[in-house]
Amino acid sequence: MQERSLKRFKKIFIGGKTSESDMSINTPSEISANLQIGPTDEGMVRIYVEADGVEIPMDFNAEEATEIAEEIMAAAQMVATK
């Protein structure tokens, strides 16, 4: 499940590029971005990212949003136990 939603996020965020040369989770970056997460009027959960004048709204249904939240919590727990 984790791989599916991360691939979807990656495709949306970087325009569908999925080659091995793409930025990975461990690649350092100097880019800063604003992140907003909340419900939409249409019953979706929106993750909204804005950086360097680029705005990326990503809408997810409740099941997808729950999967993403679980992935974030699992990653936070992994970091906290290191």
Secondary structure, DSSP 8 states (H G I E B T S, - for coil): -HHHHHHHHHHHHTTT--STTS--TT-------EEEEEE-TTS-EEEEEEETTEEEEEEE-HHHHHHHHHHHHHHHHHHHT-
